Amino acid sequence: MTRDIVIVGGGTAGWMAAAMLSRFLERGWRITLVESEEIGTVGVGEATIPPIRAFNSSLGLDEDEFVRATKATFKLGIEFVGWRGDGHRYMHAFGPVGRELGIVSFHHYWRRARALGLAQELGAYSFNAVAAQQDRFGRTLPAGTSLAAPPYAFHFDAGLYAAFLRRYAEARGVRRVEGKVVEAARGDSGIASVRLESGESVAGELFIDCSGFRGLLIEQALGAGFEDWSHWLPCDRAMAMPCAHSGGFTPYTRATARSAGWQWRIPLQHRIGNGYVYSSAHLSDDEAAAALLANLDGEPLGDPRALRFAAGRRRSAWVGNCVALGLAAGFLEPLESTSIHLVQSGLVRLLQLLPSPSGIGAAEVAEYNRQTRFEWERIRDFLILHYKATDRPEPLWRAAAAMEIPPSLADRISLFREAGRVFREGEELFTENGWVQVLIGQGIVPESWHPLAELLSEDELGGFLATVKRQIDHHSAAWPLHRDIVARIAGSPA
């Protein structure tokens, strides 16, 4: 029996879905993607986090070919500038910070050493942070080192990535249908078919809504509902604009706090992606465009493009026989580069809970929605932390610092502030190291540390940190420059 899956909408989300489903559902499944060339895509999600490598690997993609096709560069973390006032900066780097000693996490030893005047800033003990600040990159470390191989991600052109995955998916039998969806016909289990502007009808058993903010199926047809988080994440606009390269070819994303929001900087091979995420209650579109233009590295490559959004998620990402991915499922600002990852994790969940031949089960739908809700809420909390823990003087930031936050985040902050305790719950995305770097980077420094960190003498403690720092400095200095790595893979100067 052939089973039909219909993906409504292309772009990054649609073609990621088509590529992954065509890779793992080879026999007995027919996959159709409906999109219109006339409908543009948002295309601001050009920065990723390390799990994207697992997605590409699962498709069998050659990494160098991917880098060339998408004009990609490498990413070791995200630098946050000005979030505690102008001039302050820290990095949320991927991978470990320092090295664990026994059952106690490194940051407890660091906190005690800091109190004794024996430690540098926390970022000095992160391999990725040290290498990133030197604009260096490598894929591996020498055999025999006690340091773990550092994880990395990519910056890439989202439009080129969608085109790359389209070629992959169509080569594996995915059928693309050109046209605008004007109506969704309801059936007993949800959506029976979609009708195009041309009059053509496309039927299916399982529908994936990748139609963007509109949510043509999940919201307009099925009324999933929307849970608004704008009272915690107040930015509701973005002004985006690319510019030419000038200055450092950095292996990291930069997020710079501004008076009414923050600005992203994403370096690609052929340009730098820039955008100002801001609150329309505190800044006009014209003011945002002017501020963005005044803070570019190089010559503008086009006019500012305005985007509107509301932070939040669909109350149910799976309704009936329809699963929403990408912007159709909700929106979280790209502060921690999670947009593309949420598509990826949604696809993995769908494959894990793929309906059996007997039909879609209520328990499967409920479990998908439970896992999705948990993931989105934990990422939401991580983003809120950046707004809540701030010392900036402008009205937006003063209001954010004073706002009530979700109990899940308030409890985590209190636990960390008292004695540096932080725990990763279940399959939440961000690791203990990620939480520690952002909590401390935003100025929430533990008042104390784990009692087992007291077992080292002051000399032993200082020696331990010095050894870790020496290894990091030695191996990071041996890495080549990021621009040289990219140029070698791309076959031309970056």
Protein Blocks (a to p, Z undefined) as FASTA:
>chain_A
ZZddddededjmlmmmmmmmmmmmmgopacdddddfklccfklambccfklmmmmmmnop
afklmmmmnopacdfbdcdehkloghiacdddehjehjaehjbdfklmmmmmmmnopacc
fklmgmklmmmmnopacfbdcehiabdcddddddddfklmmmmmmmmmmmnopacdeddd
fbdcddfklpfbdcdfkopacddfbdcdfebjnommlmmmnonopadfklmmmcfbdcdd
ddddehjddfbdcddddfklccdddddfkbccddddddfklocfklmmmmmmmmcfbdce
bddddddddedddfblbghjaccehjlnoccdfklopmmmmmmmmmmmmmmmgccfkbpc
fklmmmmmmmmmmmmmmmmmmmmmmmmmccbfbfklmmmmmpccdfklmmmmmmmmmnop
acdehjbfbdfklmmmmmmmnopacfbdcfklmmpcfklmmmmmmmmmmmmmmmmmmpcc
fklmmmmmnopaZZ
